[in-house]
Amino acid sequence: MPLKILFIGDVVGSPGRKIVGQVLPRLIRRWDLGLVVCNAENSAGGSGMTARCHEELVDAGVDVFTLGDHIYRKDEVFALFEQTNRLLKPANFPPEAPGEESAIVEARDGTPVGVFTLLGRTFMKPVDCPFRAADRLLEQMARNARVIIVDFHAEATSDKQLLGRYLDGRVTAVLGTHTHVATADEQILPHGTAYQTDVGMTGPHDSILGRRYDRVLAATLTCVPHYFEVATGDPRLNGALIEVDPDSGRAQSIVRVAINHTEAQRLLTDAT
């Protein structure tokens, strides 16, 4: 039986958390999901993570969390690092940076699954080489997990594509986050790695990357700083559903996931 893993793209604010809370429990049962991984670095008001956000998403069924460049925006995250080893910092951050750099967790069928996240370097804060960090972690995980999911939180599509090719055949999936816009290039690479340049945003799509477009437009036109409030309209859950051979760690399929408000309501009212 293949192992089914759902990766949820950047959860933005309360609209993102709400739609995850509404539909994820249904998806776990309907799709027989073995593991749910979620990028939640924007879950608290659009930037960072708090204890409340973490609790809501865990209650919905998220098993492992990846974070990115906004990881330390909320002070509450430091206490969370003391409470769980399933909240992951970018593995190419300095060793002194708080947080776990990887996790190996059991899927619901008992399969060990390795998870880690990396930060890109183009148009991003200075960090260590993501390629070398991946090499280091894969050497550590080799004896303990064949199924390995990588979140590449990066700006440049070329960087994401390059890492996908670099890790093809060595990990189960390389899934991009950060740009909040889903790409239409989901595929199985030649050596068995599932890949998508960006899985998209889970949150309000009547927005500019999850923020009120009137605020973003005003700041752009006037050069006067405005607070970019999280928008509310058109909430969607975006991500990727991967089927994996648990024995080899190779991906068998990858499907884009895009659930809008209408589909969410249908899931909630469907008795099956």
N, C-alpha and C positions, 0 to 999 in steps of 0.2 A: 504493500500500500504506500502511495506517495505521501510525503509529509507536506501539508499545506501551511504556508507562512504568509501572513498579511503584514505588509509594511505600510504604515500610515505616514503620509507626508506632513510637513510642518503644521502643527496645530496652532492656530492663531486665536488667542483670546477666548472669551466665553462662548462665542458662536461655534468655534471649532470644538471646544470641549463638549458643548451641548450635543452636537450632532454625533460625536463619538459615543457619548453616553447613551444616545437614543438607539443607534443602529448596531454598534459593535457587539453587544450581547446576542442579538439576532444573527449577525453574520457568523459568529463563532459556532453557533449551533447549525445554521443552514449550510455553511461551507465546510464544516468539520475542521475548523482551524486548529492546528497544532501549536502555533505560537503567533503572538502579535508583538511587533516591534513598532515603536512610534517615535518620531522626532517631535519633541515637545519644548524646544527652546524658546518658542514664542507663545507659550500657552497662558502666561500670566500678563494680561493686558497688552499683549502683542510683543513682549520682550522679557525673557527670563521665565523662571518657574518658581512656584511657591508650594508649600505643603498642601494647601487646599487643591491646587491644580493636580498635583501628583496623586492625591487621594481619589479625586474624581475619575481620573483616567485609569488608575489601578482597579477601582470598583467596576469600571466599564469592561475591563478584561485585558488591558495592556500588560504585557509581561516584562518588556525591556524598553528602556528609554535611551535615545541618543540625543545629544545636545550639540550646539555649535558655537558660533562666535558670540552669542548673547548669553552664554551659559551662566555668567556671574552677575547678571543685571539685578537679580533679587537676592538679598542677603540670606533669605530663608533656605536657599539651596545648599548652603554650607552645612546646616543641620541635617538636611536630607541625605547628604553624602555619608553621614555617620549612621544613618538608619537603614540604608539599602546599598547593595553592591550592584544594583541593576539600573543605575543612573550614570550614564557614561559621558565623560569628557572627551574631546578630541584627543586621539592617541598621540598626535604629534605636538601636543602642548608640552611644556617643560615638565620634568618629573615632579617638581615642587608644586605644580598647579593642583588644587584640590580636586578630588573625584577619581573614580575608577576609570582606567583606560580601556578595559575590555571586560566581557563577562562570558562565561560558559554556563548556559542554563538548560534545564531539561524541558523539552517540548512535552505536550500532553501524552504522547505515545512513548515517552522515555528517551527519545533521541537527544543526545547532547548537541546543542547549537551554540556556536561561538558568534559573538556580536561585537563589532567595534565601529567607531566613527572617526573620520579624518577631516581635517580642515584644509581647504585649498589655499593656494598662496597668491593667485592672481587677483588683484584688487581686494585683498583681504589683509588682516593683520599679520605681521611677521611671525611665522611659526616654523618648526622643523620640517624636514622633507616628508611629505605624506607617503611617498613610495618606500623610503627606508623604514618608516614607522610600520608600514604594512608588512614588510619583510620580517621585521623583528617580532611582531605579534604572531605571524603565521608560524614562525619557528617555535614559539612558545605553545601554540595551540595544536601543533601537528599530532601529538599523541592522544589528545583528549576530545577532539571534535573534527568530524569531516564536513559537517554542514556549517558554513560560515557566512554570515550576512555582514556586508560593509555598507555603511552610510557615508557617502562622500559629500560633505557640506561645502560646496564650492561655487564660485561665481562663473567661471569660464567653462563653456560647454566642451571646449577642446581638452581642458584638464581632466574633466570627468571621463570623456571618451578614452583618453590615454591611460588613465588608471584602470578603466575597465579592461582594456587590452593587456595591460601589464599583469593584472591578476587573473586573467582568463584561464580557467582550468585549475586555479589554486584556491578559489573561493566559490561559494554557491551563487552569490549575487553581489553586484555593485550597483547601488541605487543612489541617485543624486538627490540632494535637497538644497535648500537655501534660496533659489530664485523664485519659488512659489508659483511657477507656471509649468504645468505638465507638458512634457514633450511626447511626441508620437513615434518614438524610436525604440520601444520595448522590443527585446530580442534575446535569443540565446546565442551567445558568442561561440565561435568555432570549437572551443574546448570545453563547453558545458557550463559557462557562467551566465546567469540571467543579468541583463543590463537594461537600465533606463536612465537617460541623462538627468531628468528631474521628474520625480513622481508627483509633483504639484503640491498644492496647499489645501489643508483641511481648515476651512473657516469661511468668512464672508467673501464671496466672489464679486459682489457688486461693490467694488473697491479698487484701490491701487495696492496690490499685494497684501490685502487685508486691512488697509487703513482707509479712512474716509477720503474719497477723492477730492472733495471740496477743500479739505485741509491741505492736502498735498498740492493741489493746483494753486491755492493762494500763496503757499510758500514758494512755489516755482515762479509765479508771475511777479511777486513783489520782492523776493529775496529776504523777506522778513520771516524769522523762524515761527512756525506754528506747531502746536502739539498735534501729533498725528494719532488721533483717536482710532481705536479699532472700529471698523464698520460693522453693520449688522445684517445687511441684505444678502440674499441668495447663498445661504450656507451650504457647503458641500464637503463631503469626505472624499479626498483624493489619496491614492496610494497605488500599491502594486500587489497582486496576488501571485505567489510563486508556488509551483509544485516541484518537489524535490525527491530524488531517490535518496533515502536516508543512509543507505549502505555506501554509496559512492560519493555522496555530497553534490552530485551534478544536478543542475536544474533541468527539469523536463518541460516546463512551460512558464511563461510570465504573461499576465494579463493586466492591463490598466484598470484601475478601479476609480470610478467617478460616480458618486451617489449624491444627487441633489435633494432638495427639500421634498419634492414630490415623491421621489423614489424612497426617501426615508420614511415618509408617512405611509406608503404602501407596505413597507417592511413591518412597520409598527402595527398595522391593522390586519396583515395577512396571518391567518390562523396556522398556516403550515410552517 
